[in-house]
Amino acid sequence: MKLTKFRLLLAGLLLALSLPVMAMNLQQAMAALSETKSQGLVGEQPNGYLGVVQSTERSEAVVKLINDARRAEYTRLARQNDIAVADVEAIAGQKALEKTALGHFILIDGNWVRKR
């Protein structure tokens, strides 16, 4: 009986320790961004945020983490310059579309297209 409780406790401890390893953090998302763009999983949108082109667990995590960081930065810039967040998003979106590498996806008129 005691051995079973120990095994359950050990299994629970191992699971708890492995959860942070399984979750992606912002630094890992930033490191994965170039690859996920090259694979056609994510792309840039005119609103200044990333979008999911092909839904995978990884693409969803990259988009969420990076968009959360972008949203925070856009909000900070808007407050600092006394302008609307939407204006910062539009400027950032335009720059992101311009800087997107050829062959990567961008959102144009609601459709994902490869930049040429």
TIVO-2410 file (N, C-alpha, C; in nm, 3 decimals):
# residues 116
REC num residu      c1      c2      c3 atome chaine
REC   1      M   0.082  -0.120   0.000     N      A
REC   1      M   0.000   0.000   0.000    CA      A
REC   1      M   0.087   0.126   0.000     C      A
REC   2      K   0.189   0.129   0.084     N      A
REC   2      K   0.275   0.245   0.091    CA      A
REC   2      K   0.352   0.265  -0.039     C      A
REC   3      L   0.392   0.155  -0.105     N      A
REC   3      L   0.464   0.164  -0.230    CA      A
REC   3      L   0.376   0.224  -0.339     C      A
REC   4      T   0.248   0.191  -0.341     N      A
REC   4      T   0.155   0.246  -0.438    CA      A
REC   4      T   0.138   0.396  -0.418     C      A
REC   5      K   0.123   0.439  -0.293     N      A
REC   5      K   0.111   0.582  -0.264    CA      A
REC   5      K   0.237   0.655  -0.306     C      A
REC   6      F   0.353   0.594  -0.282     N      A
REC   6      F   0.480   0.656  -0.321    CA      A
REC   6      F   0.487   0.670  -0.473     C      A
REC   7      R   0.446   0.567  -0.544     N      A
REC   7      R   0.449   0.572  -0.691    CA      A
REC   7      R   0.354   0.680  -0.743     C      A
REC   8      L   0.237   0.690  -0.685     N      A
REC   8      L   0.142   0.794  -0.727    CA      A
REC   8      L   0.197   0.933  -0.697     C      A
REC   9      L   0.257   0.948  -0.580     N      A
REC   9      L   0.317   1.076  -0.545    CA      A
REC   9      L   0.430   1.110  -0.641     C      A
REC  10      L   0.513   1.012  -0.672     N      A
REC  10      L   0.624   1.033  -0.764    CA      A
REC  10      L   0.574   1.067  -0.905     C      A
REC  11      A   0.472   0.998  -0.950     N      A
REC  11      A   0.415   1.025  -1.082    CA      A
REC  11      A   0.357   1.167  -1.087     C      A
REC  12      G   0.288   1.206  -0.981     N      A
REC  12      G   0.233   1.341  -0.974    CA      A
REC  12      G   0.341   1.448  -0.973     C      A
REC  13      L   0.447   1.422  -0.901     N      A
REC  13      L   0.560   1.515  -0.894    CA      A
REC  13      L   0.627   1.528  -1.030     C      A
REC  14      L   0.649   1.416  -1.097     N      A
REC  14      L   0.710   1.420  -1.230    CA      A
REC  14      L   0.622   1.495  -1.330     C      A
REC  15      L   0.492   1.475  -1.322     N      A
REC  15      L   0.400   1.547  -1.411    CA      A
REC  15      L   0.405   1.696  -1.382     C      A
REC  16      A   0.403   1.733  -1.256     N      A
REC  16      A   0.407   1.875  -1.219    CA      A
REC  16      A   0.536   1.941  -1.266     C      A
REC  17      L   0.646   1.870  -1.256     N      A
REC  17      L   0.774   1.925  -1.300    CA      A
REC  17      L   0.784   1.933  -1.451     C      A
REC  18      S   0.715   1.846  -1.522     N      A
REC  18      S   0.724   1.845  -1.668    CA      A
REC  18      S   0.630   1.945  -1.734     C      A
REC  19      L   0.528   1.993  -1.665     N      A
REC  19      L   0.434   2.087  -1.725    CA      A
REC  19      L   0.500   2.216  -1.774     C      A
REC  20      P   0.585   2.280  -1.695     N      A
REC  20      P   0.651   2.400  -1.746    CA      A
REC  20      P   0.739   2.372  -1.867     C      A
REC  21      V   0.794   2.252  -1.876     N      A
REC  21      V   0.877   2.216  -1.990    CA      A
REC  21      V   0.792   2.205  -2.115     C      A
REC  22      M   0.670   2.155  -2.102     N      A
REC  22      M   0.583   2.138  -2.217    CA      A
REC  22      M   0.527   2.271  -2.265     C      A
REC  23      A   0.507   2.367  -2.178     N      A
REC  23      A   0.450   2.494  -2.217    CA      A
REC  23      A   0.558   2.581  -2.281     C      A
REC  24      M   0.518   2.655  -2.383     N      A
REC  24      M   0.610   2.744  -2.452    CA      A
REC  24      M   0.608   2.880  -2.383     C      A
REC  25      N   0.725   2.943  -2.371     N      A
REC  25      N   0.729   3.078  -2.317    CA      A
REC  25      N   0.757   3.176  -2.432     C      A
REC  26      L   0.755   3.305  -2.401     N      A
REC  26      L   0.772   3.407  -2.505    CA      A
REC  26      L   0.907   3.393  -2.575     C      A
REC  27      Q   1.012   3.369  -2.499     N      A
REC  27      Q   1.145   3.356  -2.560    CA      A
REC  27      Q   1.148   3.240  -2.660     C      A
REC  28      Q   1.086   3.130  -2.625     N      A
REC  28      Q   1.081   3.015  -2.716    CA      A
REC  28      Q   0.995   3.046  -2.838     C      A
REC  29      A   0.887   3.121  -2.817     N      A
REC  29      A   0.801   3.159  -2.929    CA      A
REC  29      A   0.875   3.249  -3.026     C      A
REC  30      M   0.952   3.344  -2.972     N      A
REC  30      M   1.031   3.432  -3.058    CA      A
REC  30      M   1.134   3.352  -3.137     C      A
REC  31      A   1.196   3.255  -3.073     N      A
REC  31      A   1.294   3.171  -3.140    CA      A
REC  31      A   1.230   3.085  -3.249     C      A
REC  32      A   1.104   3.046  -3.229     N      A
REC  32      A   1.034   2.960  -3.325    CA      A
REC  32      A   0.966   3.039  -3.437     C      A
REC  33      L   0.959   3.170  -3.424     N      A
REC  33      L   0.882   3.251  -3.520    CA      A
REC  33      L   0.931   3.236  -3.663     C      A
REC  34      S   1.059   3.249  -3.686     N      A
REC  34      S   1.112   3.240  -3.821    CA      A
REC  34      S   1.080   3.105  -3.886     C      A
REC  35      E   1.098   3.000  -3.809     N      A
REC  35      E   1.071   2.866  -3.862    CA      A
REC  35      E   0.922   2.846  -3.892     C      A
REC  36      T   0.835   2.893  -3.802     N      A
REC  36      T   0.691   2.875  -3.826    CA      A
REC  36      T   0.644   2.958  -3.945     C      A
REC  37      K   0.708   3.074  -3.967     N      A
REC  37      K   0.675   3.152  -4.086    CA      A
REC  37      K   0.723   3.079  -4.211     C      A
REC  38      S   0.845   3.027  -4.207     N      A
REC  38      S   0.901   2.954  -4.322    CA      A
REC  38      S   0.819   2.830  -4.356     C      A
REC  39      Q   0.763   2.767  -4.254     N      A
REC  39      Q   0.681   2.648  -4.275    CA      A
REC  39      Q   0.540   2.682  -4.322     C      A
REC  40      G   0.507   2.811  -4.326     N      A
REC  40      G   0.374   2.852  -4.369    CA      A
REC  40      G   0.267   2.831  -4.264     C      A
REC  41      L   0.307   2.824  -4.137     N      A
REC  41      L   0.211   2.803  -4.029    CA      A
REC  41      L   0.151   2.933  -3.977     C      A
REC  42      V   0.229   3.041  -3.981     N      A
REC  42      V   0.182   3.171  -3.932    CA      A
REC  42      V   0.220   3.278  -4.033     C      A
REC  43      G   0.148   3.390  -4.027     N      A
REC  43      G   0.177   3.501  -4.116    CA      A
REC  43      G   0.141   3.633  -4.051     C      A
REC  44      E   0.181   3.740  -4.118     N      A
REC  44      E   0.156   3.875  -4.068    CA      A
REC  44      E   0.023   3.927  -4.122     C      A
REC  45      Q  -0.043   4.008  -4.039     N      A
REC  45      Q  -0.172   4.066  -4.074    CA      A
REC  45      Q  -0.160   4.219  -4.075     C      A
REC  46      P  -0.246   4.286  -4.149     N      A
REC  46      P  -0.240   4.432  -4.154    CA      A
REC  46      P  -0.275   4.501  -4.022     C      A
REC  47      N  -0.329   4.426  -3.927     N      A
REC  47      N  -0.364   4.485  -3.798    CA      A
REC  47      N  -0.249   4.484  -3.698     C      A
REC  48      G  -0.129   4.441  -3.743     N      A
REC  48      G  -0.012   4.442  -3.657    CA      A
REC  48      G   0.009   4.316  -3.576     C      A
REC  49      Y  -0.074   4.217  -3.598     N      A
REC  49      Y  -0.063   4.093  -3.522    CA      A
REC  49      Y  -0.037   3.976  -3.615     C      A
REC  50      L   0.017   3.869  -3.557     N      A
REC  50      L   0.035   3.745  -3.631    CA      A
REC  50      L  -0.099   3.675  -3.644     C      A
REC  51      G  -0.111   3.594  -3.746     N      A
REC  51      G  -0.229   3.511  -3.762    CA      A
REC  51      G  -0.188   3.368  -3.788     C      A
REC  52      V  -0.275   3.276  -3.757     N      A
REC  52      V  -0.251   3.134  -3.780    CA      A
REC  52      V  -0.295   3.101  -3.922     C      A
REC  53      V  -0.201   3.052  -4.003     N      A
REC  53      V  -0.231   3.010  -4.139    CA      A
REC  53      V  -0.274   2.864  -4.138     C      A
REC  54      Q  -0.196   2.781  -4.069     N      A
REC  54      Q  -0.229   2.639  -4.050    CA      A
REC  54      Q  -0.226   2.612  -3.900     C      A
REC  55      S  -0.337   2.566  -3.849     N      A
REC  55      S  -0.349   2.547  -3.705    CA      A
REC  55      S  -0.278   2.421  -3.658     C      A
REC  56      T  -0.179   2.443  -3.572     N      A
REC  56      T  -0.112   2.336  -3.499    CA      A
REC  56      T  -0.098   2.387  -3.356     C      A
REC  57      E  -0.066   2.297  -3.266     N      A
REC  57      E  -0.046   2.339  -3.127    CA      A
REC  57      E   0.066   2.443  -3.120     C      A
REC  58      R   0.171   2.419  -3.197     N      A
REC  58      R   0.286   2.511  -3.196    CA      A
REC  58      R   0.250   2.646  -3.257     C      A
REC  59      S   0.184   2.647  -3.372     N      A
REC  59      S   0.150   2.775  -3.435    CA      A
REC  59      S   0.056   2.856  -3.348     C      A
REC  60      E  -0.038   2.791  -3.284     N      A
REC  60      E  -0.132   2.860  -3.194    CA      A
REC  60      E  -0.056   2.922  -3.076     C      A
REC  61      A   0.039   2.848  -3.020     N      A
REC  61      A   0.115   2.899  -2.905    CA      A
REC  61      A   0.203   3.017  -2.945     C      A
REC  62      V   0.270   3.006  -3.059     N      A
REC  62      V   0.356   3.114  -3.107    CA      A
REC  62      V   0.274   3.240  -3.128     C      A
REC  63      V   0.162   3.227  -3.196     N      A
REC  63      V   0.076   3.343  -3.225    CA      A
REC  63      V   0.025   3.406  -3.097     C      A
REC  64      K  -0.022   3.327  -3.003     N      A
REC  64      K  -0.077   3.383  -2.880    CA      A
REC  64      K   0.029   3.458  -2.800     C      A
REC  65      L   0.142   3.394  -2.779     N      A
REC  65      L   0.246   3.456  -2.697    CA      A
REC  65      L   0.301   3.584  -2.761     C      A
REC  66      I   0.329   3.579  -2.889     N      A
REC  66      I   0.384   3.697  -2.956    CA      A
REC  66      I   0.279   3.807  -2.967     C      A
REC  67      N   0.155   3.771  -2.996     N      A
REC  67      N   0.051   3.874  -3.004    CA      A
REC  67      N   0.024   3.938  -2.868     C      A
REC  68      D   0.031   3.862  -2.762     N      A
REC  68      D   0.016   3.921  -2.628    CA      A
REC  68      D   0.126   4.023  -2.602     C      A
REC  69      A   0.249   3.988  -2.640     N      A
REC  69      A   0.362   4.080  -2.620    CA      A
REC  69      A   0.347   4.203  -2.709     C      A
REC  70      R   0.304   4.182  -2.834     N      A
REC  70      R   0.283   4.295  -2.924    CA      A
REC  70      R   0.174   4.388  -2.870     C      A
REC  71      R   0.065   4.329  -2.824     N      A
REC  71      R  -0.047   4.409  -2.772    CA      A
REC  71      R   0.000   4.497  -2.656     C      A
REC  72      A   0.080   4.439  -2.567     N      A
REC  72      A   0.132   4.515  -2.454    CA      A
REC  72      A   0.222   4.629  -2.501     C      A
REC  73      E   0.306   4.602  -2.599     N      A
REC  73      E   0.396   4.706  -2.651    CA      A
REC  73      E   0.318   4.814  -2.726     C      A
REC  74      Y   0.219   4.775  -2.805     N      A
REC  74      Y   0.137   4.874  -2.877    CA      A
REC  74      Y   0.064   4.965  -2.778     C      A
REC  75      T   0.013   4.907  -2.671     N      A
REC  75      T  -0.056   4.984  -2.568    CA      A
REC  75      T   0.039   5.082  -2.502     C      A
REC  76      R   0.160   5.035  -2.471     N      A
REC  76      R   0.261   5.122  -2.410    CA      A
REC  76      R   0.296   5.237  -2.503     C      A
REC  77      L   0.318   5.208  -2.631     N      A
REC  77      L   0.352   5.313  -2.727    CA      A
REC  77      L   0.238   5.412  -2.746     C      A
REC  78      A   0.116   5.363  -2.748     N      A
REC  78      A   0.000   5.451  -2.763    CA      A
REC  78      A  -0.010   5.547  -2.645     C      A
REC  79      R   0.005   5.496  -2.525     N      A
REC  79      R   0.000   5.582  -2.406    CA      A
REC  79      R   0.114   5.684  -2.407     C      A
REC  80      Q   0.233   5.637  -2.440     N      A
REC  80      Q   0.352   5.722  -2.441    CA      A
REC  80      Q   0.337   5.837  -2.541     C      A
REC  81      N   0.270   5.811  -2.654     N      A
REC  81      N   0.258   5.912  -2.759    CA      A
REC  81      N   0.119   5.975  -2.766     C      A
REC  82      D   0.034   5.940  -2.670     N      A
REC  82      D  -0.102   5.995  -2.662    CA      A
REC  82      D  -0.178   5.978  -2.794     C      A
REC  83      I  -0.175   5.854  -2.845     N      A
REC  83      I  -0.250   5.821  -2.967    CA      A
REC  83      I  -0.329   5.693  -2.941     C      A
REC  84      A  -0.417   5.660  -3.031     N      A
REC  84      A  -0.500   5.541  -3.016    CA      A
REC  84      A  -0.419   5.415  -3.043     C      A
REC  85      V  -0.450   5.310  -2.971     N      A
REC  85      V  -0.384   5.181  -2.991    CA      A
REC  85      V  -0.406   5.134  -3.135     C      A
REC  86      A  -0.526   5.158  -3.189     N      A
REC  86      A  -0.556   5.117  -3.326    CA      A
REC  86      A  -0.461   5.182  -3.426     C      A
REC  87      D  -0.420   5.305  -3.398     N      A
REC  87      D  -0.325   5.373  -3.488    CA      A
REC  87      D  -0.188   5.305  -3.482     C      A
REC  88      V  -0.145   5.268  -3.363     N      A
REC  88      V  -0.017   5.197  -3.348    CA      A
REC  88      V  -0.025   5.062  -3.418     C      A
REC  89      E  -0.136   4.991  -3.401     N      A
REC  89      E  -0.154   4.861  -3.465    CA      A
REC  89      E  -0.147   4.875  -3.617     C      A
REC  90      A  -0.212   4.977  -3.672     N      A
REC  90      A  -0.213   4.996  -3.818    CA      A
REC  90      A  -0.073   5.025  -3.871     C      A
REC  91      I   0.001   5.109  -3.801     N      A
REC  91      I   0.138   5.141  -3.842    CA      A
REC  91      I   0.226   5.016  -3.834     C      A
REC  92      A   0.214   4.944  -3.724     N      A
REC  92      A   0.292   4.821  -3.706    CA      A
REC  92      A   0.255   4.717  -3.811     C      A
REC  93      G   0.128   4.707  -3.843     N      A
REC  93      G   0.083   4.612  -3.944    CA      A
REC  93      G   0.140   4.644  -4.081     C      A
REC  94      Q   0.138   4.770  -4.116     N      A
REC  94      Q   0.193   4.811  -4.246    CA      A
REC  94      Q   0.342   4.779  -4.253     C      A
REC  95      K   0.415   4.810  -4.146     N      A
REC  95      K   0.559   4.781  -4.143    CA      A
REC  95      K   0.585   4.631  -4.148     C      A
REC  96      A   0.505   4.553  -4.077     N      A
REC  96      A   0.523   4.408  -4.075    CA      A
REC  96      A   0.501   4.349  -4.214     C      A
REC  97      L   0.397   4.397  -4.284     N      A
REC  97      L   0.371   4.347  -4.419    CA      A
REC  97      L   0.486   4.383  -4.513     C      A
REC  98      E   0.538   4.504  -4.499     N      A
REC  98      E   0.649   4.547  -4.584    CA      A
REC  98      E   0.775   4.465  -4.557     C      A
REC  99      K   0.800   4.432  -4.431     N      A
REC  99      K   0.921   4.360  -4.393    CA      A
REC  99      K   0.912   4.209  -4.410     C      A
REC 100      T   0.793   4.158  -4.434     N      A
REC 100      T   0.777   4.014  -4.448    CA      A
REC 100      T   0.859   3.963  -4.566     C      A
REC 101      A   0.931   3.856  -4.543     N      A
REC 101      A   1.016   3.797  -4.646    CA      A
REC 101      A   0.931   3.738  -4.758     C      A
REC 102      L   0.988   3.741  -4.879     N      A
REC 102      L   0.921   3.678  -4.993    CA      A
REC 102      L   0.896   3.531  -4.964     C      A
REC 103      G   0.779   3.483  -5.001     N      A
REC 103      G   0.742   3.344  -4.977    CA      A
REC 103      G   0.670   3.319  -4.846     C      A
REC 104      H   0.674   3.417  -4.754     N      A
REC 104      H   0.601   3.403  -4.628    CA      A
REC 104      H   0.459   3.455  -4.647     C      A
REC 105      F   0.370   3.411  -4.559     N      A
REC 105      F   0.229   3.447  -4.573    CA      A
REC 105      F   0.197   3.584  -4.512     C      A
REC 106      I   0.110   3.655  -4.583     N      A
REC 106      I   0.051   3.779  -4.535    CA      A
REC 106      I  -0.098   3.772  -4.562     C      A
REC 107      L  -0.175   3.844  -4.483     N      A
REC 107      L  -0.320   3.845  -4.498    CA      A
REC 107      L  -0.359   3.966  -4.582     C      A
REC 108      I  -0.417   3.939  -4.698     N      A
REC 108      I  -0.461   4.044  -4.790    CA      A
REC 108      I  -0.609   4.021  -4.820     C      A
REC 109      D  -0.690   4.123  -4.792     N      A
REC 109      D  -0.835   4.115  -4.818    CA      A
REC 109      D  -0.897   3.987  -4.763     C      A
REC 110      G  -0.853   3.948  -4.644     N      A
REC 110      G  -0.911   3.831  -4.577    CA      A
REC 110      G  -0.858   3.697  -4.624     C      A
REC 111      N  -0.759   3.697  -4.712     N      A
REC 111      N  -0.703   3.572  -4.765    CA      A
REC 111      N  -0.553   3.566  -4.737     C      A
REC 112      W  -0.507   3.448  -4.700     N      A
REC 112      W  -0.364   3.426  -4.680    CA      A
REC 112      W  -0.300   3.404  -4.814     C      A
REC 113      V  -0.199   3.485  -4.846     N      A
REC 113      V  -0.125   3.472  -4.972    CA      A
REC 113      V   0.024   3.477  -4.941     C      A
REC 114      R   0.101   3.411  -5.025     N      A
REC 114      R   0.246   3.418  -5.012    CA      A
REC 114      R   0.294   3.549  -5.073     C      A
REC 115      K   0.378   3.618  -5.002     N      A
REC 115      K   0.430   3.745  -5.051    CA      A
REC 115      K   0.525   3.718  -5.168     C      A
REC 116      R   0.507   3.796  -5.275     N      A
REC 116      R   0.590   3.780  -5.396    CA      A
REC 116      R   0.668   3.905  -5.421     C      A
***
